[in-house]
Amino acid sequence: MGNQPAGETSGDARFDAIRPYTDQEVPGVISRIVTDDAFLSSVVAFRFRRMRFLSGLLKPLVKRNLIRRFGHIKTVAVFQDQVARFMEDMIKSTTDGVSFEGFDRLERDRGYLFISNHRDIALDPAFIDLGLHRQGMDTVRIAIGDNLLRTPLATDLMKLNQSFVVDRSSKGRELLNSLSTLSDYIRLSLAEGHSIWIAQREGRAKDGNDVTDPAILKMFHLAGRRLKIPFAEYMRSLNIVPVAISYEYDPGDQDKARELVMTEKNGSYEKSRLEDIESIVNGIRGYKGRITVRVGDPLDRDFASAEELAGYIDSYIHSRYRLYPSNLIALGDDAGLAAIADPQEAARCRETFQARMAAAPEDVRETMRRYYARPAENQKGSTQGQDAGQGAGSQS
């Protein structure tokens, strides 16, 4: 999943703290990763779940294998080719297929600002990358919160895979300065032809309700305000492309439901130090059923405010979200289910969904059901309907 050579953003000292790694930094980063004890332990746990008691014996073998497989990598492009192979293998082993729609209409040498709904920390941008890769296009620079970079290993892995850092921990003037720098970084990346992915809101939609936060759009315009470019004109210049990502099943559905239940019960929820990393691993490893990634056309309308633009993006995502039987069964929409599945398939899907609910603790089942039902509710309530998703052509 190769990327263009580093441009001005990689040479600008203002961005050193947030930018992805450059090709010159790759060999040293790879060396740190494949010799990191915590990483080796994670690989053993992931690949040899039933033999973790032999971790001490397996880690040297895993280390040698990693050095053999990754030690030759000298560039980000070569590393991302390895990621693409991993993604293809992961799709075969944990999904019932992935559909990519609309990628064939994107221009090869143009930088796009992809704004998507957010269900999985790592896989949402990874699937967009794979859709671009299959078209022979460059991959995206990925916006991630600094809450995910709690260890040097996590920082290395994320920034090696083209991630740049969004400040979520600063306050007041410090936060405004960091957001201004971020806005400049996004503007210059797009101007250089690098595409960007960012979620429509901070954090995943744990309740299944995909809603765009206008504050993110206002952050984009910080650079435009400094250049005295009106909001509508500046937004058009960013080549914003809305994306709807739909998972038939979410490996993290129980965890998300438990967090919401505990928050409602206790007033707050405190994550463990490595909980986000565990969510990434579970998302990769868990069964996901079918997946659809639909990209729209770059927005070419004028929007007077961030709130108006956010509403449009919401309408796109709601109307173009692919409803699977899991969504319609959760909503109790028998007519909708009959429209997309024959009686035999509908019965099988209902049995699968009910078994999934039964396997969850009783106190989170209703929250899980609402999680799956919410996209169907949003689609039924979308006022823009097919107009928002016009032109979202299909490819397999």
C-alpha positions in Angstrom: 0.0 0.0 0.0 2.6 2.5 -1.2 2.6 6.2 -0.5 4.1 9.1 -2.3 7.6 10.3 -1.3 7.7 12.7 1.6 6.8 16.2 0.8 7.1 19.6 2.6 5.2 18.4 5.6 7.9 15.9 6.4 10.6 18.6 6.3 8.7 21.2 8.4 9.9 21.2 12.0 6.5 22.4 13.2 5.1 19.0 12.4 7.9 16.8 13.9 5.8 15.9 17.0 2.8 14.8 15.0 3.8 13.6 11.6 4.2 9.9 10.5 7.7 8.4 10.1 9.7 9.1 7.0 11.6 6.6 4.9 14.8 7.6 6.6 13.5 6.7 10.0 12.0 3.3 9.0 15.0 1.0 9.5 15.6 2.2 13.1 11.9 1.9 13.9 11.6 -1.6 12.5 14.7 -2.7 14.5 13.1 -1.3 17.7 9.7 -3.1 17.0 11.1 -6.5 16.3 13.2 -6.5 19.4 10.6 -5.1 21.8 9.8 -7.7 24.5 6.2 -6.5 24.9 5.7 -6.7 21.1 7.1 -10.2 21.0 4.8 -11.3 23.9 1.8 -9.8 22.0 2.7 -11.7 18.9 3.1 -15.0 20.8 -0.3 -14.4 22.5 -1.9 -13.6 19.1 -0.4 -16.4 17.1 -0.1 -19.1 19.7 -3.0 -18.6 22.0 -3.0 -22.2 23.3 0.8 -22.2 23.8 1.3 -18.9 25.7 2.7 -20.9 28.7 5.7 -21.5 26.4 6.2 -17.8 25.8 9.8 -17.8 26.9 10.7 -20.5 24.4 8.5 -19.0 21.6 9.7 -15.4 21.7 13.2 -16.0 20.3 11.7 -18.0 17.4 9.1 -15.2 16.8 11.9 -12.6 16.9 14.0 -14.4 14.3 10.9 -14.8 12.1 10.1 -11.1 12.4 13.6 -10.1 11.6 13.6 -12.4 8.5 10.2 -11.0 7.3 10.6 -7.3 8.2 14.3 -6.7 8.7 14.8 -5.8 5.0 12.2 -3.1 5.0 13.6 0.3 4.3 10.6 2.4 3.3 7.1 3.1 4.4 5.8 1.9 1.0 7.3 -1.5 1.5 6.0 -1.8 5.0 2.5 -0.9 3.8 2.7 -3.6 1.1 3.2 -6.0 4.0 0.2 -4.5 5.7 -1.9 -5.0 2.5 -1.0 -8.7 2.5 -1.9 -9.0 6.2 -5.3 -7.3 5.4 -6.1 -9.7 2.6 -5.3 -12.7 4.9 -7.4 -11.2 7.7 -10.3 -10.7 5.4 -10.2 -14.4 4.4 -10.0 -15.6 7.9 -12.4 -13.2 9.9 -14.9 -11.9 7.4 -17.4 -13.1 4.8 -16.1 -10.6 2.3 -15.6 -6.9 1.9 -17.2 -4.7 -0.8 -15.6 -1.5 -1.9 -17.8 1.1 -3.7 -17.0 4.4 -5.3 -13.2 4.0 -5.2 -13.1 3.7 -9.0 -14.2 7.2 -9.4 -11.4 8.8 -7.4 -8.6 10.5 -9.3 -5.2 8.8 -8.8 -3.1 11.9 -8.2 -5.5 14.0 -6.0 -5.4 14.3 -2.3 -8.7 13.6 -0.6 -9.9 14.3 3.0 -11.9 11.2 3.8 -14.3 11.6 6.7 -16.0 8.4 7.9 -18.1 7.0 10.6 -16.0 5.3 13.3 -16.5 1.7 14.6 -13.0 0.2 14.8 -9.9 2.0 15.9 -7.5 0.4 13.3 -9.7 -1.3 10.7 -11.8 1.7 9.6 -8.8 3.5 7.9 -7.2 0.2 7.0 -10.2 -0.8 4.9 -10.1 2.6 3.1 -6.4 2.0 2.5 -7.1 -1.4 1.0 -9.8 0.1 -1.2 -7.3 2.6 -2.5 -4.5 0.0 -2.8 -6.7 -2.2 -5.0 -7.1 0.8 -7.3 -3.4 1.3 -7.4 -3.7 4.6 -5.5 -1.7 6.0 -2.6 -2.9 5.3 1.0 -4.0 7.8 3.5 -2.4 9.6 6.4 -4.4 8.5 9.4 -5.5 10.9 12.2 -5.2 9.2 15.6 -5.7 10.5 19.1 -2.7 10.8 21.4 -4.6 8.6 23.9 -3.6 5.6 21.7 0.1 6.4 22.1 0.6 5.4 25.7 3.7 3.4 25.0 6.7 3.9 22.7 5.8 0.6 20.9 2.3 1.9 20.1 3.8 5.2 18.8 6.2 3.3 16.6 3.5 1.0 15.1 1.0 3.8 14.5 3.5 6.3 13.0 5.1 3.7 10.9 1.7 3.0 9.4 1.2 6.7 8.2 -0.6 7.9 11.4 -0.3 11.5 12.6 -1.2 12.6 16.1 -4.3 14.5 17.2 -3.9 16.3 20.6 -6.6 15.2 23.0 -4.9 15.9 26.3 -3.9 19.6 26.2 -6.2 22.4 27.5 -6.7 26.1 26.8 -4.2 28.0 24.7 -1.9 25.0 24.3 -4.8 23.0 22.8 -5.6 25.8 20.4 -2.0 26.0 19.3 -1.8 22.3 18.7 -5.1 22.3 16.7 -3.8 25.1 14.6 -0.7 23.1 13.8 -2.9 20.1 13.0 -5.0 22.2 10.6 -1.9 23.4 8.8 -0.6 19.9 8.6 -3.8 18.6 7.0 -3.9 21.6 4.6 -0.3 21.1 3.4 -0.7 17.3 3.1 -3.7 17.7 0.8 -1.9 20.4 -1.2 1.0 17.9 -1.7 -1.4 15.2 -3.0 -1.5 13.1 0.2 -4.9 11.9 1.3 -6.1 12.1 4.9 -8.5 10.0 6.9 -10.2 11.3 10.0 -13.2 10.0 12.0 -16.4 12.1 12.0 -16.1 12.4 15.8 -13.7 11.8 18.6 -13.8 8.1 19.6 -15.9 5.3 18.2 -19.7 5.4 18.0 -20.2 3.0 20.8 -24.0 3.4 20.7 -24.1 2.9 16.9 -25.2 6.5 16.3 -22.9 7.9 13.6 -22.9 11.7 14.1 -20.3 14.3 12.9 -18.9 16.7 15.4 -18.9 20.2 13.9 -15.8 21.0 16.1 -13.7 18.8 13.8 -14.8 20.8 10.7 -14.1 24.0 12.6 -10.6 22.7 13.3 -10.0 22.2 9.5 -10.9 25.9 9.0 -8.4 27.2 11.5 -5.8 27.3 8.7 -8.4 28.9 6.4 -9.2 31.6 8.9 -5.6 32.5 9.2 -5.4 32.8 5.4 -8.7 34.8 5.5 -10.5 32.3 3.3 -14.3 32.0 4.0 -15.6 28.7 5.5 -17.5 27.6 2.4 -14.6 28.2 0.0 -12.1 26.6 2.2 -14.1 23.5 2.8 -14.5 23.0 -1.0 -10.7 23.3 -1.4 -10.2 20.3 0.9 -11.7 17.7 -1.4 -13.9 16.3 1.4 -15.2 12.8 0.7 -17.7 11.2 3.1 -17.4 7.5 3.8 -19.9 5.0 5.2 -18.3 1.9 6.7 -20.7 -0.9 7.6 -19.9 -4.1 9.6 -22.4 -6.9 9.8 -20.9 -7.9 13.2 -18.6 -5.9 15.5 -16.1 -8.0 17.5 -16.2 -5.2 20.1 -19.9 -5.1 20.5 -19.9 -6.5 24.0 -17.1 -4.3 25.2 -18.8 -1.2 23.8 -22.1 -2.1 25.4 -20.4 -2.9 28.8 -18.7 0.5 28.7 -22.0 2.3 28.1 -23.8 0.3 30.8 -21.1 1.0 33.4 -21.1 4.7 32.4 -24.8 4.9 32.9 -24.6 3.0 36.2 -21.6 4.7 37.7 -21.5 8.1 36.0 -18.2 7.4 34.3 -15.9 4.7 32.9 -12.2 4.5 33.4 -10.3 2.6 30.7 -7.3 0.4 31.6 -4.0 1.5 30.3 -3.9 -0.9 27.4 -7.6 -1.2 26.7 -7.5 0.5 23.4 -4.7 -1.7 22.2 -6.7 -4.8 23.3 -9.6 -3.4 21.3 -7.4 -3.1 18.2 -6.3 -6.7 18.6 -9.8 -8.0 19.2 -11.1 -6.1 16.2 -8.5 -7.6 13.9 -8.9 -11.1 15.3 -12.7 -11.3 15.7 -15.4 -12.3 13.3 -16.9 -9.5 11.4 -19.3 -11.0 8.9 -19.7 -8.9 5.7 -18.3 -5.4 5.4 -19.1 -2.6 3.0 -17.0 0.6 2.4 -18.8 3.2 0.4 -17.0 6.5 -0.6 -18.9 9.4 -2.1 -17.9 12.2 -4.5 -15.9 15.1 -3.2 -18.2 17.8 -1.8 -18.6 20.6 -4.3 -21.5 22.5 -2.6 -21.1 25.6 -0.4 -21.9 25.1 3.3 -22.4 28.2 5.4 -21.4 26.7 8.7 -19.8 23.7 10.2 -23.2 22.5 11.5 -24.7 22.5 8.0 -21.7 20.6 6.6 -21.9 18.1 9.5 -25.5 17.5 8.8 -24.8 16.8 5.2 -22.1 14.3 6.1 -24.4 12.6 8.5 -27.1 12.3 5.8 -24.6 10.7 3.5 -23.4 8.2 6.1 -26.9 7.3 7.3 -28.4 6.9 3.8 -25.4 5.0 2.4 -24.8 2.7 5.4 -25.4 -0.8 4.2 -28.0 -2.5 6.4 -27.3 -6.1 7.0 -29.7 -8.6 8.5 -28.1 -8.0 11.9 -29.4 -4.4 11.8 -32.9 -5.2 10.7 -33.3 -8.1 13.1 -32.2 -5.8 15.9 -34.7 -3.2 14.8 -37.5 -5.9 14.4 -38.0 -4.9 10.8 -39.3 -8.1 9.3 -40.3 -6.5 6.1 -36.9 -5.0 5.6 -35.2 -8.3 6.3 -37.5 -10.1 3.8 -36.4 -7.5 1.2 -32.7 -8.4 1.4 -32.7 -12.1 2.4 -34.7 -15.1 1.3 -36.5 -17.1 4.0 -33.8 -19.6 4.5 -31.0 -17.0 4.8 -33.2 -14.8 7.0 -33.7 -17.8 9.4 -30.0 -18.5 9.5 -29.2 -14.8 10.1 -31.8 -14.6 12.9 -30.3 -17.7 14.5 -26.8 -16.2 14.3 -27.9 -12.9 15.8 -29.9 -14.5 18.6 -26.9 -16.7 19.5 -24.7 -13.7 19.6 -27.1 -11.9 22.0 -27.4 -15.0 24.2 -23.6 -15.3 24.5 -23.4 -11.8 26.0 -24.0 -11.0 29.7 -27.7 -10.4 30.3 -27.1 -6.8 31.5 -25.6 -5.7 28.2 -27.9 -7.4 25.7 -30.4 -4.6 25.3 -27.6 -2.1 24.7 -26.0 -4.4 22.1 -29.4 -4.7 20.4 -29.8 -0.9 20.2 -26.2 -0.7 18.8 -27.1 -2.8 15.8 -30.6 -1.2 15.4 -29.4 2.4 15.4 -28.0 2.5 11.8 -31.4 1.2 10.5 -33.2 3.8 12.6 -30.9 6.5 11.2 -31.5 5.4 7.7 -35.2 5.4 8.0 -35.0 8.9 9.5 -32.6 10.4 6.9 -34.2 13.3 5.1 -31.7 13.4 2.3 -32.0 9.8 1.3 -30.5 8.8 -2.0 -29.7 12.4 -2.9 -26.9 12.4 -0.3 -25.3 9.3 -1.7 -25.8 10.1 -5.4 -23.1 8.6 -7.6 -21.8 6.0 -5.1 -21.0 3.5 -7.8 -20.0 -0.1 -7.0 -17.1 -2.4 -7.4 -16.2 -5.7 -5.9 
